[in-house]
Amino acid sequence: MKRRIDFFWCVWFFCVVLTAICPAEEMARGVVFEDKNHNLKCDAGERGVPQVMVSNQRDVVLTDERGRYQIPVDDETVIFVTQPAGYSISLSEDNLPLYYYIHQPNGSPAYNYEGVKPTGVLPESVNFPLFKTEEKKSFDVIVFGDPQPFNLRSIHYMRDDILAGLVGTDAAFSIALGDIVSEKLDLYGAYTKHMATIGHPQYTVPGNHDTNIDSADDLHSLETYKSKFGPTYYSMDYGKAHFVIMDSVEFHGTGGNKEKKAWYRGFFGERQLTWLKNDLQFVPKDKIIILCMHIAPYTILSGDPADNVVDSEKLFEILQDREHLLILTGHNHTGEHHFLGTEQGWKGKKPLHEIICITVCGSWWCGPEDERGIPGATQQDGSPNGHYVFHFDGNEFTERFIPASLSPDFQVRVESPGDTLKVSRLKEAQIVANVFDGSERSVVICELDGSRSLYMERKVMKSPYFDELLKNHKETFRSWVNALVSNHIWTAPMPVDLKPGLHTLVIRAKDQFGRTFTGKSIFEVE
């Protein structure tokens, strides 16, 4: 009998010690429910929604048949629900989706810009209301590359240059691909209020200029962003599309040390990639996955880690058995289409389409002003600033770039020759066309004087138009702005037998979706 009692006390003592060393994980519990009366409360008679993904930024669980879930949390966790197809999420007064709960009892570190306030004790039940909706099989999404306002004035540029033309659009929602503002994080309020005027939900991606520059590490570099927009990576479903918002910026701030210089690189990290793997296990293979991030896995601009995601091959490993994929990025202030293959580390069956999107702010809201007093904001690759409309139909998509305050059909600029060309220079002269949204799958033909057709070749080079614009108006651009190489420029040699006089050029560019756009020019041979 004594041996049994001793054994009991030994087991008890071991359990006490083990609990002290390894305390039990705190668990968040709740229900995802259909909120029929839209009061954001789970009332009697309102049923839970089964098979909905809920995450703690690492693990992903599915709700049970009654919509219930439980998931571990620590002292800095964002719990969020992946909006399922056929349902919508409640919105803030600025049309920001409220699909998350921040559990951060101690709040954010003290930074220049306020972060998350202490959230206190975890509620007994963290519930997420959903609203049943009818989704169209085909729908549009507005995509914004880097809005990046520096002050309220540049928010007004964005308002008049782009947003006014989008009021009343029937797009399902919009996504901004990072650099929501330019380090002045107190502009988030004005930015979201202006964006809300479009009239649909607005989703955001964090960029390198959305960071708390006085953060000591990457872990706390997006505290102000998080307090405004929620988790820095998450997912949502709409129709047969699964949208994944990712944080591709690893930022290291000054830590409050004025002698220290902040730096960043393109990086996902193990925790985020583990979450993505857990997320995709519940996504059917026939859905298209749209990955939205700030820094691209690959660019032609440089091999610098600040321009490329250094652990992109780990992302590719997770995605390689998928066939319906699209990557959307910003950051470069140039436009690039890439169909990634083994040379870039992609080993999937089909090339992986990556689009580095032309930005809203173009060349950071600078350049010669137009008659409205708004800077031309031409990008460093010669493209006008603007936005995109992506059209999804099932798991297929088409996209179109819309230049700001210009005709949507303005997709091609004839950049060379200029107004006049001397006969003596015909041998060295080139016809140059900038096809703003062009890719390696575009076919570009030049018609000279209406009777001669010349096939043009794509060439990686700088934009002659922007080079000249920068040279003639240097004082209107920011000091760091330069003409950069572009992969959407086509050239053809000028025929040497042209007679003196006026000549016409018509550039016809057919894109990968079979649409043809034209650019026209008249020049004189002297």
VOGU-3710 file (C-alpha; in Angstrom, 3 decimals, decimal comma):
1> mkrridffwc> 0,000/0,000/0,000  2,824/2,374/0,943  4,486/1,744/-2,451  1,275/2,726/-4,224  1,034/5,972/-2,235  4,692/6,802/-2,976  4,123/6,122/-6,649  1,064/8,395/-6,632  2,980/11,275/-5,054  5,877/10,790/-7,488
11> vwffcvvlta> 3,496/11,028/-10,454  1,812/14,083/-8,902  5,153/15,790/-8,286  6,299/15,027/-11,868  3,088/16,522/-13,313  3,451/19,678/-11,212  7,071/20,153/-12,304  6,201/19,441/-15,950  3,346/21,977/-15,845  5,664/24,611/-14,374
21> icpaeemarg> 8,291/23,994/-17,032  5,844/23,582/-19,947  2,650/25,541/-19,137  -0,459/24,583/-21,129  -1,053/26,570/-24,303  -3,739/29,218/-24,127  -6,553/28,329/-26,503  -8,835/30,690/-28,361  -12,344/29,368/-28,934  -15,320/30,660/-30,792
31> vvfedknhnl> -17,807/30,181/-33,553  -18,047/31,309/-37,176  -21,739/31,937/-37,783  -24,189/33,227/-40,366  -25,299/36,614/-39,057  -28,803/36,785/-40,511  -29,841/40,022/-38,793  -26,457/41,743/-39,336  -26,064/42,782/-35,687  -22,595/41,149/-35,419
41> kcdagergvp> -23,791/38,935/-32,540  -24,400/35,207/-32,526  -28,067/35,134/-31,584  -30,269/32,152/-30,821  -31,248/30,468/-34,057  -28,208/31,705/-35,998  -26,320/28,641/-37,136  -22,586/28,135/-37,306  -20,894/27,787/-40,682  -18,922/24,514/-41,009
51> qvmvsnqrdv> -15,634/23,931/-42,833  -14,400/27,547/-42,574  -10,655/28,099/-42,164  -9,497/29,858/-38,996  -5,828/30,677/-38,358  -3,445/31,997/-35,696  -0,861/33,025/-38,358  0,712/29,578/-38,281  -1,870/26,837/-37,730  -5,057/26,564/-39,782
61> vltdergryq> -8,107/24,685/-38,511  -11,575/24,061/-39,942  -14,750/24,839/-38,052  -16,842/21,812/-37,076  -20,438/21,092/-38,136  -21,666/23,770/-35,679  -19,137/26,387/-36,800  -16,985/25,992/-33,690  -13,182/26,154/-33,592  -10,327/26,243/-31,121
71> ipvddetvif> -6,736/27,242/-31,824  -3,600/27,999/-29,744  -2,572/31,634/-29,126  0,363/33,372/-27,519  0,768/36,965/-26,315  1,061/38,333/-29,863  -1,449/36,554/-32,085  -3,884/37,666/-34,745  -6,745/35,199/-35,102  -8,429/35,469/-38,480
81> vtqpagysis> -11,005/33,726/-40,595  -10,595/33,022/-44,313  -13,724/34,441/-45,919  -15,371/31,475/-47,688  -16,922/31,736/-51,142  -20,581/32,691/-50,963  -20,159/34,824/-47,840  -19,067/38,379/-47,087  -17,384/39,926/-44,036  -18,439/42,921/-41,948
91> lsednlplyy> -16,714/46,188/-42,882  -15,500/49,225/-40,978  -16,828/52,680/-41,879  -13,849/52,928/-44,265  -14,725/49,634/-46,006  -11,895/47,734/-44,316  -12,800/44,034/-43,842  -13,132/42,998/-40,180  -12,211/39,329/-40,429  -9,702/39,202/-37,534
101> yihqpngspa> -9,195/39,605/-33,782  -5,899/40,894/-32,370  -4,821/39,248/-29,099  -1,940/41,319/-27,738  -2,428/41,790/-23,973  0,630/44,036/-23,612  0,049/46,029/-26,781  2,826/47,203/-29,107  6,231/48,595/-28,165  6,343/52,387/-27,835
111> ynyegvkptg> 7,093/53,757/-31,300  6,830/57,094/-33,072  3,499/56,014/-34,536  0,987/54,277/-32,293  0,546/50,539/-32,710  -1,798/48,045/-31,067  -3,233/49,117/-27,737  -3,236/46,479/-24,946  -6,091/44,099/-25,679  -6,422/42,609/-22,203
121> vlpesvnfpl> -7,614/39,122/-21,336  -8,594/36,800/-24,184  -12,406/36,693/-24,457  -14,129/33,413/-23,647  -15,410/33,283/-27,218  -13,939/35,013/-30,279  -16,699/34,857/-32,858  -16,731/35,800/-36,531  -19,966/36,832/-38,279  -20,471/36,020/-41,970
131> fkteekksfd> -23,212/37,233/-44,300  -24,636/34,959/-46,962  -24,246/36,547/-50,408  -24,753/35,663/-54,032  -21,441/35,716/-55,869  -21,121/35,995/-59,607  -19,123/33,343/-61,418  -17,172/36,148/-63,100  -16,092/39,284/-61,246  -13,608/42,158/-61,334
141> vivfgdpqpf> -10,917/43,138/-58,829  -9,170/46,525/-58,832  -5,430/46,231/-58,161  -3,315/49,184/-57,062  0,479/49,147/-57,121  2,163/51,394/-54,511  -0,166/54,365/-53,787  2,624/55,780/-51,560  1,442/59,298/-50,686  3,953/61,496/-48,845
151> nlrsihymrd> 1,399/63,967/-47,490  -2,257/64,966/-47,750  -1,558/66,794/-51,000  -0,391/63,603/-52,705  -3,497/61,808/-51,390  -5,464/64,490/-53,237  -3,400/63,748/-56,371  -4,460/60,114/-56,041  -8,067/61,165/-55,454  -8,285/63,317/-58,594
161> dilaglvgtd> -6,003/61,257/-60,838  -7,429/57,787/-60,180  -10,086/57,391/-57,481  -12,649/59,823/-58,938  -12,832/57,689/-62,075  -13,538/54,553/-60,033  -16,481/55,816/-57,991  -19,398/53,439/-58,447  -17,347/50,677/-60,034  -18,952/47,257/-59,768
171> aafsialgdi> -15,678/45,522/-58,846  -15,998/43,022/-55,996  -13,107/44,577/-54,043  -9,681/46,181/-54,413  -6,180/45,178/-53,340  -3,288/47,614/-52,771  0,091/45,918/-53,177  2,061/47,612/-50,401  3,639/50,987/-49,698  0,177/52,146/-48,755
181> vsekldlyga> 1,857/55,331/-47,531  5,441/56,537/-47,528  6,631/56,073/-43,926  4,276/58,780/-42,579  1,976/56,252/-40,977  -0,427/58,896/-39,642  -1,655/59,185/-43,255  -3,400/55,789/-43,029  -6,611/57,439/-41,843  -6,829/59,885/-44,751
191> ytkhmatigh> -5,796/57,179/-47,214  -8,491/54,703/-46,149  -11,213/57,379/-46,084  -10,381/58,385/-49,650  -10,201/54,781/-50,820  -13,564/54,089/-49,186  -15,256/56,467/-51,627  -14,928/53,823/-54,362  -17,599/51,879/-52,509  -16,226/48,363/-52,083
201> pqytvpgnhd> -14,034/46,404/-49,595  -10,372/47,377/-49,662  -7,636/44,854/-48,887  -3,995/45,762/-48,327  -0,508/44,268/-48,560  2,321/45,582/-46,329  5,289/47,245/-48,035  8,724/48,408/-46,923  7,432/51,982/-46,487  4,587/50,812/-44,212
211> tnidsaddlh> 6,995/49,946/-41,422  7,737/51,431/-38,019  11,203/52,640/-38,894  12,171/52,800/-35,187  11,413/49,103/-34,673  14,252/46,987/-33,376  13,385/43,898/-35,399  11,169/42,525/-38,146  8,724/40,975/-35,657  7,481/44,401/-34,536
221> sletykskfg> 8,081/46,356/-37,731  4,405/46,511/-38,765  2,695/47,350/-35,477  0,983/50,505/-36,772  -0,030/48,736/-39,988  -1,431/45,849/-37,930  -3,438/48,203/-35,712  -5,109/49,648/-38,822  -5,394/46,720/-41,245  -5,007/43,545/-39,174
231> ptyysmdygk> -2,757/40,575/-39,984  0,181/41,104/-42,320  -0,628/37,885/-44,193  -3,985/36,194/-44,650  -6,295/34,677/-47,278  -9,829/34,943/-48,629  -12,016/33,152/-51,169  -14,237/34,612/-53,840  -15,832/32,371/-56,443  -13,232/29,888/-57,680
241> ahfvimdsve> -10,365/32,170/-56,667  -8,269/31,939/-53,498  -6,490/35,223/-52,721  -3,388/35,040/-50,540  -1,928/38,260/-49,153  1,703/37,826/-48,113  4,342/39,883/-46,336  7,460/39,664/-48,516  9,445/42,326/-46,617  11,835/41,553/-43,766
251> fhgtggnkek> 12,483/44,944/-42,177  15,140/45,865/-39,627  14,639/49,303/-38,126  16,815/51,647/-36,165  15,632/50,505/-32,736  15,534/54,195/-31,830  19,274/54,577/-32,480  19,785/57,652/-34,681  23,229/56,404/-35,688  21,794/53,167/-37,059
261> kawyrgffge> 20,469/52,781/-40,598  17,304/50,808/-41,283  17,410/48,103/-43,977  15,184/45,473/-45,540  15,200/42,528/-47,901  12,662/40,365/-49,693  11,917/37,449/-47,344  8,932/35,327/-46,260  10,339/33,370/-43,326  9,513/29,939/-41,907
271> rqltwlkndl> 6,408/30,909/-39,910  4,632/32,534/-42,842  5,508/29,727/-45,256  4,295/27,155/-42,707  1,010/29,064/-42,517  0,738/29,103/-46,318  1,295/25,349/-46,509  -1,353/24,823/-43,833  -3,732/27,188/-45,620  -3,402/25,574/-49,057
281> qfvpkdkiii> -4,073/22,062/-47,763  -7,759/23,036/-47,636  -7,857/24,715/-51,080  -9,033/22,515/-54,003  -6,577/22,116/-56,881  -9,044/23,487/-59,428  -9,097/26,934/-57,770  -6,825/29,710/-59,014  -4,480/31,011/-56,321  -3,568/34,692/-56,542
291> lcmhiapyti> -0,565/35,542/-54,356  -0,321/39,265/-53,620  2,905/40,654/-52,167  5,106/43,742/-52,291  8,628/42,616/-53,261  8,661/40,184/-56,189  10,346/36,776/-56,275  12,096/37,879/-59,480  12,829/41,127/-61,331  15,140/42,229/-64,138
301> lsgdpadnvv> 16,151/45,385/-62,268  18,834/43,791/-60,092  19,796/40,751/-58,066  19,797/42,804/-54,866  17,944/41,207/-51,910  16,048/44,483/-51,525  14,507/43,824/-54,970  14,033/40,038/-54,814  12,593/37,574/-52,296  15,608/35,547/-51,178
311> dseklfeilq> 13,646/32,479/-50,014  11,284/32,368/-53,005  12,309/28,775/-53,858  10,690/27,638/-50,588  7,498/29,319/-51,758  7,818/27,587/-55,135  8,146/24,182/-53,415  4,785/24,724/-51,730  3,143/25,773/-54,999  4,783/23,471/-57,531
321> drehlliltg> 1,937/20,943/-57,791  -0,555/23,725/-58,571  -1,438/24,700/-62,138  -3,692/27,721/-61,623  -1,434/30,408/-60,189  -0,776/34,133/-60,440  1,656/36,367/-58,528  0,985/40,122/-58,209  3,604/42,491/-56,779  4,527/46,167/-56,604
331> hnhtgehhfl> 7,686/47,852/-55,242  9,671/48,466/-58,462  7,871/51,493/-59,908  8,262/49,721/-63,231  5,927/47,239/-64,900  7,125/43,687/-65,648  5,494/40,463/-66,820  7,435/37,249/-66,217  6,593/33,628/-66,924  8,888/31,986/-64,411
341> gteqgwkgkk> 10,622/28,679/-65,156  13,570/26,597/-64,013  15,980/29,496/-64,542  14,170/31,377/-61,761  13,775/28,279/-59,562  10,207/27,375/-60,567  9,699/23,640/-61,248  5,959/23,446/-61,859  4,327/21,983/-64,973  3,422/25,374/-66,437
351> plheiicitv> 5,299/28,687/-66,301  4,357/30,739/-63,246  2,955/34,122/-64,283  4,275/37,008/-62,183  3,161/40,605/-62,777  5,083/43,466/-61,206  2,361/46,077/-61,363  2,660/49,642/-62,565  2,080/51,911/-59,568  -0,558/54,430/-58,594
361> cgswwcgped> 2,068/57,018/-57,634  4,245/56,337/-60,710  7,527/58,117/-60,075  6,512/59,027/-56,510  4,054/61,761/-57,489  6,601/63,908/-59,263  7,410/65,179/-62,766  5,965/68,082/-64,794  2,462/69,080/-63,715  -0,535/68,920/-66,025
371> ergipgatqq> -3,273/71,539/-66,434  -4,860/70,324/-63,163  -1,655/70,879/-61,216  -1,136/67,127/-60,821  2,359/65,722/-61,522  2,577/63,504/-64,610  4,151/60,790/-62,390  5,521/58,862/-65,391  7,303/55,754/-64,144  10,996/55,056/-64,550
381> dgspnghyvf> 10,202/52,652/-67,429  8,217/55,260/-69,358  4,784/53,906/-68,341  2,095/56,302/-67,129  0,922/55,781/-63,560  -2,403/53,994/-63,131  -4,185/50,889/-61,854  -5,338/47,455/-63,072  -8,646/45,700/-63,544  -8,424/41,910/-63,198
391> hfdgnefter> -11,383/39,928/-64,483  -11,858/36,413/-63,082  -14,096/33,797/-64,654  -13,894/30,480/-62,840  -10,164/29,788/-62,501  -9,206/31,869/-65,545  -8,343/35,558/-65,636  -7,675/38,492/-67,933  -6,165/41,787/-66,860  -5,930/45,299/-68,185
401> fipaslspdf> -3,806/48,265/-67,197  -5,716/51,565/-66,981  -3,514/54,687/-67,264  -4,442/57,498/-64,875  -6,729/60,191/-66,339  -6,021/58,998/-69,889  -7,968/56,905/-72,350  -8,044/53,229/-71,314  -6,975/52,506/-74,902  -3,699/54,413/-74,449
411> qvrvespgdt> -1,534/51,305/-74,096  1,271/52,034/-76,579  3,588/55,030/-76,964  5,798/55,519/-80,032  9,023/56,739/-78,407  11,315/56,918/-81,427  11,816/58,463/-83,922  10,830/61,892/-82,670  9,495/64,747/-84,771  12,264/64,819/-87,374
421> lkvsrlkeaq> 14,959/62,503/-88,691  17,780/63,385/-91,058  18,400/61,189/-94,091  22,002/60,739/-92,983  20,811/59,040/-89,758  18,405/56,523/-91,280  20,968/53,685/-91,065  21,283/53,993/-87,284  17,705/55,043/-86,483  15,325/52,749/-84,611
431> ivanvfdgse> 11,570/52,591/-84,316  10,849/52,211/-80,595  7,449/51,385/-79,075  6,694/51,204/-75,365  3,841/48,706/-74,797  3,063/49,484/-71,173  1,459/46,161/-70,244  3,332/44,073/-72,817  4,943/40,696/-72,166  6,959/38,045/-73,963
441> rsvviceldg> 3,626/36,722/-75,243  2,783/39,986/-76,998  3,158/40,322/-80,780  4,037/43,817/-81,987  3,957/44,977/-85,622  4,789/48,375/-87,081  2,951/49,650/-90,173  4,943/52,303/-92,010  3,074/54,676/-94,300  0,154/52,267/-94,396
451> srslymerkv> 1,863/49,915/-96,824  4,915/48,369/-95,187  4,738/46,004/-92,164  7,722/45,453/-89,889  7,834/42,850/-87,091  9,289/44,366/-83,950  11,509/42,595/-81,426  11,279/42,908/-77,663  14,397/44,438/-76,172  15,414/45,083/-72,555
461> mkspyfdell> 16,382/48,753/-72,565  15,625/52,137/-71,038  12,708/54,208/-72,243  13,942/56,973/-74,605  10,833/58,979/-73,737  11,476/58,920/-69,970  15,195/59,488/-70,456  14,392/62,691/-72,363  11,657/63,721/-69,923  14,036/63,379/-66,990
471> knhketfrsw> 16,772/65,294/-68,802  14,485/68,221/-69,643  12,613/68,396/-66,322  15,126/67,138/-63,773  14,082/69,762/-61,230  10,544/68,316/-61,030  11,693/64,795/-60,083  12,969/63,434/-56,788  16,720/62,968/-56,508  16,616/59,154/-56,649
481> vnalvsnhiw> 14,515/58,919/-59,836  16,352/57,453/-62,842  15,439/55,841/-66,143  15,472/52,078/-65,562  15,558/49,144/-67,954  12,223/47,842/-69,173  11,177/44,509/-70,678  8,108/45,898/-72,466  9,837/47,874/-75,236  9,892/46,747/-78,882
491> tapmpvdlkp> 12,234/47,962/-81,605  12,701/47,678/-85,356  15,380/49,218/-87,633  14,227/52,206/-89,635  14,168/51,442/-93,410  17,046/53,251/-95,074  15,149/54,002/-98,310  12,694/56,519/-96,843  12,256/59,647/-98,946  12,283/63,149/-97,454
501> glhtlvirak> 8,868/64,240/-96,277  6,216/63,201/-93,751  5,766/59,564/-92,795  3,235/57,729/-90,584  3,769/54,955/-88,044  1,053/52,717/-86,627  2,122/50,257/-83,925  -0,223/47,299/-83,416  0,382/45,307/-80,233  -1,573/42,086/-79,666
511> dqfgrtftgk> -1,454/40,874/-76,053  -1,643/37,348/-74,620  -5,437/37,576/-74,450  -5,788/38,361/-78,179  -6,614/42,066/-77,739  -4,940/44,575/-80,054  -3,931/48,110/-79,072  -2,449/50,783/-81,331  -0,052/53,684/-81,039  0,390/56,246/-83,828
521> sifeve> 3,016/58,789/-84,778  3,929/61,184/-87,646  7,546/62,140/-88,267  9,465/63,954/-90,966  12,590/62,882/-92,843  14,721/65,896/-93,701
//
